[in-house]
Amino acid sequence: MKITVFCSANNNIDPDFFKATEELGAWMAANRHTLVYGGTDLGLMECIAKTVHEHGGQTIGVVPTKVEEHGHTSKYNDVEIPCDNLNDRKQLMLLHTDIAIALPGGVGTLDEIFSMAASKSIGYHDKRVVLYNIKGFWDKTIELLDDMQQRGFIRGDYHRMIIPVSSLDELKTVLSEE
């Protein structure tokens, strides 16, 4: 399975997020899942790519020109797909994946999650995003989604687009059902 991972490109974050990312990367490689990600050498992006690569897995980095210009392309990209901008990157990651996992991240990660969910909601694809809620990172986002759904701003059950999980075991179960 090709799994896109959306996540932080910051290095100065809680070390527990790096540990959980390493566990996910090792599991992905051991189970022959291909990583599709943003292709940078920073933060959780570099962590997941390095772990998958060092455990014998395949990585596909989708790298915008600005990332390349700033010298932040990961050396762990087995396949590198260049693109012009972040919108192109989102489209290419979606094209090359079966499902996405959102690890802790910032506004870029939020953009990726909601772009993928919105395009699914109107029928452009049938791929879902799993919010890996490490240390409660996504709690407020889940509360927001619950509130939006309760108020009628999300048609149907948002869980058909975005699936919150709290552990690697829950994540494995969701992936086994895909």
Sequence and secondary structure as in RCSB ss.txt:
>XXXX:A:sequence
MKITVFCSANNNIDPDFFKATEELGAWMAANRHTLVYGGTDLGLMECIAKTVHEHGGQTIGVVPTKVEEHGHTSK
YNDVEIPCDNLNDRKQLMLLHTDIAIALPGGVGTLDEIFSMAASKSIGYHDKRVVLYNIKGFWDKTIELLDDMQQ
RGFIRGDYHRMIIPVSSLDELKTVLSEE
>XXXX:A:secstr
 EEEEE    SSS HHHHHHHHHHHHHHHHTT EEEE  BSSHHHHHHHHHHHHTT  EEEEEEHHHHHTT B T
T SEEEEESSHHHHHHHHHHT SEEEE S  HHHHHHHHHHHHHHHTTS    EEEE GGGTTHHHHHHHHHHHH
TT SSS GGGTEEEESSHHHHHHHHHT 
